[in-house]
Amino acid sequence: MRVLITGGAGYIGTVLTKNLVKYPEVDEIIIYDNLSRKNSNLFLGDRLPNAEKVKLIPGDILDIRKLNKVLKDVDVVFHLAARVSTPFANVDADFHEQVNHWGTSELVTAVEESNVEKFIFTSSTSVYGASDGNIQENDIPAPKTFYGISKLRGENHVRRLQKKMNALILRCANVYGYSRSMRFDAVINRFMFDANFTHRIKIHGNGKQQRAFVHVNVLIKALIGCLFETVPTGTYNIVDKNMEILDIVDVLEEIYPNLEFIFINQHLDLKQIKVERNSVLRNYVDFENQLKLKDELLDFKDRFSF
């Protein structure tokens, strides 16, 4: 089996590659990435097992000519490449459109002309917008940000593939946890960095806003499950837990007893997104989390070099 991972050198792609390379069914992993984040951590440190399986092809998601060449003899595509922002950030409209919308369109067009058998797209629960109640998997999307809008438009292109092949749209909650190619803009990751090195975190709003979260290892478990299990074409949510920001702070205080925190614009009642975790995907793939949040964050803490 030959697997292509767009954005494979990124936060999620690095962990996916590290795990996927261990499977004997996978003959080759092609990392297709423009390296725009200037993050080279995938290529450094401990050598991957079966490293000869992994190949880097630098390339842009908007380069359809190159995509057509790269997709030759590829069996499965994980489409992770994206311009990412936190759930309610509303900046860089053009950049989000170029990458998340038109980049996905170009990739889908190239896949339509290939012999790819399975396509797995990581979308986002941001497509649902904000909600006070638990969002269900079949709820109609109503994105509130440029990021959410661009991911929903990307989904619409992926649906073109669903008549031809097994094409899965996975709406992921806010991803956190250690990866060699770290993102520190996501809320839990940012909190961990600041708590460990400055012993102070900043809480926007009153901290009572809820978010849907999934640990990166749980997400990888779901992605690999979608590769090897028979999952019907469709759209699924990947959510592990819903938490108030203050719930996260409580756990951080247990890990860092001298932690200080300050509120910014505490009078604001910020938007929230709560997503039902009982996805239909769980009928086909086991991605249950065996760890408590505290254990996950203690492991994260152990990854810091000092």
NULUM-255911 format. One record per residue: z, y, x of N, C-alpha, C in turn. Coordinates in steps of 0.001 Angstrom, whole numbers, padded with zeros to 6 digits, always signed. Layout:
REM NULUM-255911
ZYXZYXZYX;...
REM end
This chain:
REM NULUM-255911
+000000-001199+000844+000000+000000+000000+000000+001247+000878;-000935+002170+000596-000991+003427+001321-000481+004545+000402;+000488+005304+000899+001169+006316+000096+000949+007696+000706;+000580+008653-000127+000444+010049+000292+001590+010851-000302;+002262+011643+000536+003336+012513+000063+002958+013955+000370;+002617+014720-000672+002370+016144-000440+003731+016835-000285;+003824+017784+000647+005114+018397+000925+006083+017413+001558;+005539+016437+002253+006356+015355+002801+007314+015762+003894;+007111+016932+004495+008023+017398+005550+009133+018282+004994;+009187+018421+003680+010175+019287+003057+011498+018599+002776;+012317+019265+002004+013687+018834+001710+013731+017428+001101;+012995+017219+000018+012970+015916-000642+012071+014948+000105;+010928+015427+000560+009965+014564+001239+010524+013898+002480;+011376+014603+003224+011973+014041+004426+012849+012833+004092;+013655+012949+003045+014531+011835+002650+013707+010690+002061;+012665+011020+001291+011800+009995+000720+011107+009190+001824;+010587+009887+002822+009909+009209+003929+010866+008282+004669;+012057+008783+004951+013064+008005+005671+013386+006697+004955;+013414+006723+003632+013742+005532+002858+012527+004650+002598;+011402+005264+002321+010204+004521+001945+009647+003701+003101;+009833+004191+004315+009264+003525+005487+009884+002143+005717;+011025+001877+005116+011726+000592+005310+011105-000540+004493;+010285-000203+003494+009774-001224+002588+008534-001906+003161;+008545-003238+003254+007389-003953+003825+006127-003804+002985;+006280-003505+001676+005105-003339+000812+004304-002086+001174;+004950-001143+001860+004293+000116+002234+003684-000025+003620;+002370+000053+003691+001660-000108+004965+001525+001205+005718;+001365+002307+004980+001185+003610+005631+001708+004723+004733;+002347+005699+005353+002807+006896+004655+002124+008096+005293;+001374+008823+004490+000680+010019+004976+001450+011245+004521;+001951+012012+005476+002635+013271+005178+001592+014376+005171;+001355+014947+003991+000397+016044+003872+001187+017311+003598;+001213+018214+004572+002096+019381+004483+001509+020507+005312;+001601+021745+004800+001101+022884+005584+002162+023462+006512;+003372+022867+006485+004468+023267+007379+004804+024746+007245;+004624+025299+006044+004849+026732+005837+006324+027112+005941;+007221+026157+005752+008654+026468+005829+009152+026491+007271;+008278+026212+008222+008649+026242+009647+009811+025289+009935;+009863+024203+009181+010951+023248+009344+010394+021987+009984;+010838+021696+011196+010300+020560+011950+011276+019395+012043;+012313+019412+011203+013366+018424+011362+012931+016995+011082;+011917+016815+010234+011413+015465+009985+010928+014812+011274;+010445+015631+012199+009787+015110+013388+010732+014941+014577;+012013+015272+014370+012968+015249+015483+014162+014360+015155;+014990+014092+016164+016209+013318+015952+015944+011827+016091;+016743+011036+015412+016621+009582+015518+015249+009124+015058;+014695+008171+015790+013369+007655+015461+013433+006828+014177;+012462+007032+013308+012409+006289+012058+012123+004817+012327;+012712+003916+011537+012286+002517+011636+010839+002398+011169;+010097+001500+011796+008677+001327+011439+007910+002648+011523;+008237+003425+012559+007667+004774+012680+006143+004762+012757;+005576+003648+013194+004113+003568+013316+003422+003655+011948;+004184+003477+010873+003604+003582+009529+003349+005023+009110;+004031+005972+009745+004019+007363+009275+002987+008182+010031;+002238+008978+009284+001172+009803+009853+001229+011201+009243;+001139+012216+010073+001109+013605+009596-000321+014114+009561;-000702+014695+008418-001971+015424+008318-001640+016833+007855;-001661+017814+008761-001408+019198+008342-002511+019664+007398;-002126+020209+006270-003130+020659+005323-002506+021404+004164;-003320+022205+003514-002862+023024+002392-003223+022366+001075;-002354+022501+000105-002560+021893-001196-003741+022526-001931;-004182+023706-001492-005319+024378-002122-006651+024017-001470;-006619+023181-000439-007833+022796+000298-008394+021507-000287;-009234+021617-001321-009699+020435-002028-010620+019577-001167;-011348+020185-000247-012206+019390+000633-011386+018442+001482;-010311+018973+002039-009452+018144+002878-008731+017103+002038;-008309+017495+000844-007642+016547-000048-008553+015370-000375;-009833+015645-000617-010780+014575-000921-010864+013564+000217;-010823+014060+001450-010888+013168+002612-009597+012377+002770;-008473+013065+002608-007171+012431+002823-006906+011346+001787;-007406+011526+000568-007122+010587-000513-007924+009297-000441;-008835+009190+000497-009630+007975+000634-008719+006779+000924;-008813+005760+000098-008041+004510+000245-006543+004680-000008;-006116+005817-000565-004707+006005-000921-004455+005343-002276;-003331+004628-002393-002992+003924-003627-002059+004735-004527;-001111+005443-003899-000080+006159-004654+000101+007557-004074;+000258+008546-004955+000522+009923-004528+001867+010362-005081;+002739+010833-004183+003935+011573-004583+003616+013050-004379;+003575+013794-005450+003260+015228-005336+004563+016026-005355;+005053+016350-004158+006296+017107-004005+006049+018553-003588;+004872+018842-003052+004594+020178-002521+004786+021226-003608;+005562+022251-003295+005842+023278-004297+006435+024507-003642;+006263+025614-004302+007024+026814-004007+008274+026716-004867;+009429+026593-004238+010670+026299-004958+011553+027530-005013;+012259+027688-006155+013264+028739-006275+014407+028203-007119;+015537+028889-007091+016673+028478-007899+016329+028659-009380;+017064+027999-010305+016611+027878-011697+016215+029167-012391;+016950+030277-012171+016653+031493-012920+016175+032639-012024;+015783+032299-010789+015183+033312-009922+013801+033656-010468;+013421+034928-010397+012178+035354-011013+011414+036275-010073;+010994+035705-008941+010289+036475-007920+009034+035715-007487;+008130+036433-006790+006931+035838-006199+006051+035132-007227;+005684+035845-008281+004874+035238-009342+003560+034676-008807;+002863+035436-007969+001566+034988-007452+001710+033747-006592;+002738+033724-005745+002953+032594-004855+003242+031322-005663;+004088+031436-006685+004378+030278-007527+003106+029780-008209;+002300+030703-008720+001069+030310-009398+000110+029603-008444;-000047+030155-007246-000986+029575-006287-000619+028139-005931;+000646+027912-005637+001072+026599-005147+001352+025639-006290;+002247+026019-007197+002714+025088-008222+001683+024842-009321;+000919+025874-009635-000079+025744-010693-001440+025333-010113;-002062+026245-009358-003421+025979-008879-003453+024914-007793;-002393+024822-006995-002336+023749-005999-002314+022386-006669;-001535+022272-007737-001499+021010-008487-002845+020729-009133;-003499+021769-009628-004823+021611-010226-005823+021057-009215;-005815+021609-007997-006739+021134-006963-006458+019677-006601;-005184+019349-006467-004820+017976-006122-005245+017009-007223;-004989+017369-008469-005371+016507-009583-006883+016304-009622;-007635+017367-009385-009095+017260-009357-009543+016281-008278;-008921+016362-007098-009266+015442-006012-008868+014008-006359;-007719+013842-006983-007261+012499-007374-008198+011891-008411;-008719+012711-009327-009638+012221-010353-010884+011588-009735;-011245+012049-008549-012447+011545-007878-012120+010441-006873;-010872+009965-006864-010431+008964-005894-010136+007633-006594;-009595+006692-005811-009200+005397-006360-007684+005261-006448;-006978+006390-006481-005520+006377-006610-005132+005669-007902;-004090+004839-007823-003661+004054-008977-002410+004627-009654;-001585+005342-008885-000348+005880-009452-000105+007267-008895;+000334+008191-009776+000585+009570-009399+001969+009948-009916;+002847+010405-009000+004222+010762-009362+004456+012218-008993;+004727+013031-010003+004845+014478-009820+006277+014916-010074;+006874+015602-009113+008220+016147-009313+008116+017548-009896;+008376+017631-011196+008459+018912-011879+009918+019347-011873;+010320+020152-012838+011672+020709-012831+012188+020889-014254;+013494+020720-014428+014102+021004-015734+014050+022495-016047;+013639+023313-015085+013465+024752-015344+012394+025004-016402;+011532+024030-016656+010498+024228-017678+011111+024379-019067;+012352+023919-019260+013001+024021-020563+013545+025420-020831;+013710+026228-019773+014319+027527-019954+015834+027411-020022;+016487+028295-020753+017946+028292-020864+018370+027745-022223;+019572+027151-022252+020066+026605-023510+021573+026441-023462;+022242+026714-024560+023689+026503-024646+024028+025054-024962;+023121+024357-025636+023345+022955-025959+022638+022053-024972;+022877+020747-025102+022226+019780-024221+020748+019652-024575;+019905+019881-023594+018464+019755-023786+018090+018276-023792;+017254+017895-024743+016790+016516-024848+015421+016374-024177;+015094+015148-023831+013856+014885-023087+012602+015281-023855;+012669+015207-025167+011496+015537-025972+011519+016963-026506;+012454+017791-026052+012489+019192-026467+011264+019939-025947;+010832+020921-026703+009651+021701-026308+010033+022663-025185;+009303+022658-024072+009613+023563-022953+009463+025022-023355;+010322+025858-022782+010249+027307-022999+010729+027999-021730;+009949+027900-020635+010401+028435-019344+010624+029938-019388;+011621+030386-018605+012000+031799-018593+011653+032491-017271;+011194+031729-016290+010944+032301-014970+009531+031969-014498;+009060+032707-013492+007753+032422-012905+007703+030992-012376;+008808+030557-011782+008878+029195-011244+008713+028163-012362;+009507+028299-013421+009423+027355-014529+008055+027354-015188;+007475+028534-015356+006139+028645-015956+005101+027939-015097;+005172+028153-013784+004184+027552-012882+004307+026035-012840;+005537+025515-012924+005717+024059-012920+005188+023449-014230;+005392+024144-015341+004874+023646-016615+003349+023634-016611;+002754+024658-016038+001289+024680-015948+000788+023564-015046;+001548+023275-013982+001203+022138-013128+001256+020835-013907;+002270+020677-014767+002384+019475-015602+001136+019288-016462;+000629+020378-017002-000537+020282-017882-001744+019700-017156;-001876+020003-015865-002974+019421-015087-002732+017932-014847;-001480+017564-014571-001163+016151-014335-001480+015320-015576;-001320+015895-016749-001605+015158-017982-003069+014754-018093;-003947+015447-017351-005351+015021-017328-005490+013631-016726;-004582+013290-015824-004656+011993-015151-004151+010859-016020;-003363+011180-017032-002656+010143-017769-003575+009246-018594;-004823+009657-018795-005792+008802-019472-006461+007838-018501;-006319+008114-017197-007025+007319-016188-006112+006380-015427;-004844+006789-015234-003965+006022-014363-002521+006181-014795;-001635+005486-014104-000204+005627-014334+000248+006929-013673;+000430+007974-014484+000813+009294-013983+002152+009681-014595;+003142+009908-013741+004495+010201-014183+004873+011634-013855;+005444+012335-014811+005981+013676-014612+007497+013557-014648;+008146+013894-013549+009589+013773-013437+010209+015161-013348;+010921+015555-014390+011564+016871-014413+012947+016745-013776;+013056+017268-012565+014266+017098-011765+015240+018251-011996;+016513+017910-012065+017562+018916-012125+017703+019580-010758;+018635+020511-010635+018896+021212-009375+019336+020198-008321;+018552+020075-007262+018787+019038-006247+019734+019557-005167;+020678+018712-004771+021630+019080-003724+021879+017875-002828;+022537+018122-001697+022884+017039-000790+022163+017166+000540;+022598+016370+001488+022093+016474+002857+020682+015909+002997;+019857+016635+003717+018549+016179+004177+018348+016757+005568;+017633+016063+006412+017338+016617+007742+016572+017934+007622;+015815+018085+006552+015066+019329+006306+015765+020089+005183;+016863+020736+005526+017756+021320+004526+017177+022539+003821;+017602+022673+002552+017441+023914+001795+018835+024441+001525;+019063+025692+001881+020381+026283+001625+020325+027378+000563;+019225+027419-000218+019172+028378-001315+019712+027777-002612;+019733+026447-002733+020299+025800-003912+021816+025987-003916;+022416+026118-005091+023784+026606-005204+024804+025723-004481;+024774+024415-004670+025779+023566-004031+025593+023550-002518;+024370+023477-002072+024110+023495-000625+024571+024808+000003;+024329+025913-000702+024761+027222-000202+026283+027294-000136;+026924+026820-001186+028389+026798-001197+028929+025992-000018;+028346+024838+000245+028832+023986+001332+028681+024677+002687;+027547+025318+002905+027331+026011+004174+028354+027124+004355;+028502+027951+003344+029426+029081+003448+030878+028624+003550;+031251+027603+002796+032622+027101+002845+032953+026544+004216;+032000+025857+004823+032253+025216+006114+032308+026207+007266;+031467+027229+007217+031329+028104+008385+031949+029490+008218;+032065+029966+006982+032665+031296+006800+033944+031227+005959;+034195+030070+005330+035402+029841+004525+035485+030781+003325;+034323+031255+002892+034269+032137+001722+032952+031903+000990;+033010+031793-000326+031798+031650-001116+031712+032771-002140;+030485+033066-002565+030236+034099-003554+029796+033445-004859;+030457+033836-005948+030152+033292-007269+029529+034399-008111;+028307+034187-008548+027638+035180-009386+028026+034960-010851;+028355+036044-011540+028802+035953-012913+030245+035477-012990;+030615+034915-014137+032008+034472-014311+032236+033027-013869;+031179+032354-013441+031312+030986-012948+031350+029936-014037;+031293+030349-015305+031366+029388-016400+029991+028872-016823;+028935+029433-016214+027600+028961-016542+027403+027530-016030;+026744+026721-016849+026507+025325-016485+025097+025130-015960;+024964+024159-015090+023674+023775-014527+023566+022248-014547;+022339+021771-014587+022075+020337-014446+021792+020055-012980;+022378+018979-012450+022262+018663-011031+021866+017204-010814;+021277+016942-009649+021029+015572-009201+021106+015554-007673;+021841+014581-007129+021935+014443-005683+020601+013945-005148;+020232+014408-003971+018923+014056-003409+018777+012548-003253;+019851+011834-002915+019752+010378-002762+019516+009678-004100;+020078+010245-005160+019843+009695-006502+018394+009935-006905;+017888+011103-006603+016482+011410-006887+015558+010461-006135;+015857+010210-004859+015016+009305-004062+015048+007904-004648;+016218+007480-005108+016349+006169-005758+015426+006095-006972;+015367+007178-007746+014496+007227-008920+013022+007211-008519;+012668+007982-007504+011273+008051-007055+010778+006693-006569;+011583+006024-005765+011181+004719-005249+011130+003693-006379;+012053+003821-007325+012008+002944-008488+010725+003112-009278;+010275+004356-009416+009020+004632-010122+007813+004059-009383;+007939+003928-008075+006852+003357-007279+006729+001861-007519;+007851+001159-007509+007813-000300-007533+007988-000919-008918;+008589-000203-009841+008783-000744-011188+007626-000318-012100;+007470-001049-013188+006442-000715-014174+007020+000301-015153;+006662+001556-014944+007151+002649-015788+005966+003204-016573;+006046+003243-017893+004932+003768-018689+004618+005223-018336;+003365+005551-018361+002945+006931-018182+003707+007834-019144;+004204+008966-018623+004959+009861-019487+005733+010898-018706;+006596+011616-019417+007408+012681-018851+008875+012315-018989;+009626+012389-017885+011020+011949-017865+011890+012966-017135;+013163+013037-017536+014131+013890-016850+014920+013073-015831;+015207+013689-014693+016076+013067-013694+017275+013986-013507;+018351+013643-014212+019576+014445-014217+020747+013504-013978;+021652+013907-013113+022826+013088-012827+024075+013641-013503;+024221+014971-013490+025426+015559-014069+025181+017007-014474;+025975+017482-015442+025996+018886-015827+027372+019430-015477;+027415+020552-014760+028694+021111-014310+028710+022620-014411;+029900+023151-014741+030104+024580-014568+030201+024877-013070;+029824+026078-012692+029947+026488-011293+031412+026390-010848;+032334+026734-011739+033758+026665-011388+034227+025234-011152;+033567+024243-011781+033893+022840-011513+033586+022496-010055;+032486+023027-009570+032103+022790-008170+033106+023455-007241;+033513+024666-007596+034487+025406-006786+035799+024634-006692;+036230+024012-007791+037470+023241-007783+037412+022107-006755;+036281+021434-006687+036133+020332-005730+036093+020875-004305;+035423+021992-004118+035358+022598-002786+036743+023001-002289;+037601+023469-003200+038960+023849-002811+039771+022636-002345;+039467+021458-002882+040139+020243-002427+039703+019890-001005;+038440+020138-000715+037899+019794+000609+038245+020864+001635;+038221+022125+001214+038527+023256+002097+039716+024024+001482;+040948+023612+001765+042125+024209+001112+042270+025714+001321;+041739+026255+002397+041870+027687+002681+040654+028486+002201;+039868+027892+001336+038646+028537+000862+038948+029792+000045;+038217+030855+000322+038275+032072-000478+036992+032181-001290;+037082+032802-002456+035858+033033-003220+035943+034379-003921;+034801+035010-004003+034724+036315-004645+033654+036254-005744;+033908+036994-006818+032971+037052-007930+032088+038292-007793;+030820+038106-008050+029858+039206-008041+029334+039386-009469;+029458+040601-009987+029047+040881-011374+029731+039924-012349;+031052+039844-012229+031821+038896-013016+031698+039143-014521;+031360+040364-014896+031247+040693-016318+030003+040092-016961;+029061+039626-016151+027815+039100-016697+027987+037672-017185;+027422+037383-018345+027399+036032-018887+026017+035460-018576;+025915+034736-017474+024609+034297-016985+024048+033134-017798;+022739+032991-017747+022063+031905-018455+022494+030559-017893;+022392+029544-018732+022746+028211-018276+021736+027196-018794;+021721+026047-018169+020842+024968-018599+021595+023654-018481;+021782+022995-019625+022431+021687-019675+021405+020686-020206;+021228+019600-019487+020183+018636-019830+020799+017260-020020;+020484+016629-021126+020981+015284-021410+020562+014324-020288;+021525+013574-019758+021246+012706-018608+020675+011350-019008;+020759+010984-020264+020307+009654-020697+018794+009626-020905;+018073+009709-019816+016619+009693-019859+016091+008304-020222;+014959+008269-020891+014287+006998-021180+013919+006276-019877;+013769+007029-018804+013429+006433-017513+014467+005397-017082;+015703+005571-017512+016773+004630-017134+016544+003241-017729;+015658+003115-018707+015308+001799-019248+014445+001003-018282;+013840+001700-017323+012915+001055-016400+013378+001100-014941;+014147+002135-014610+014549+002363-013219+016051+002607-013165;+016726+001954-012244+018156+002176-012050+018351+003269-011005;+018820+004435-011455+019163+005480-010491+020552+006026-010776;+021430+005123-011153+022814+005497-011420+023494+005921-010119;+024289+006976-010198+025011+007483-009027+026361+006769-008918;+026616+006163-007767+027860+005413-007567+028974+006272-006968;+028679+007518-006632+029653+008369-005949+030119+009522-006825;+031356+009939-006636+031876+011144-007254+031414+012355-006445;+031440+013537-007086+031003+014752-006405+031791+014984-005118;+033094+014755-005146+033907+014981-003952+033453+014102-002794;+033146+012842-003076+032681+011933-002023+031332+012395-001466;+030469+012875-002350+029165+013373-001896+029336+014573-000967;+030237+015474-001350+030423+016688-000556+031178+016400+000747;+032054+015414+000734+032710+015011+001985+031689+014432+002962;+030760+013656+002440+029672+013142+003290+028835+014285+003836;+028552+015265+002969+027797+016456+003381+028552+017169+004513;+029848+017331+004341+030661+018002+005353+030570+017289+006702;+030555+015969+006684+030477+015191+007915+029142+015350+008632;+028145+015856+007928+026812+016049+008546+026745+017332+009375;+027655+018270+009122+027660+019491+009915+028040+019160+011352;+027439+019861+012288+027708+019545+013704+029041+020082+014178;+029582+021071+013495+030931+021571+013828+031502+022280+012619;
REM end
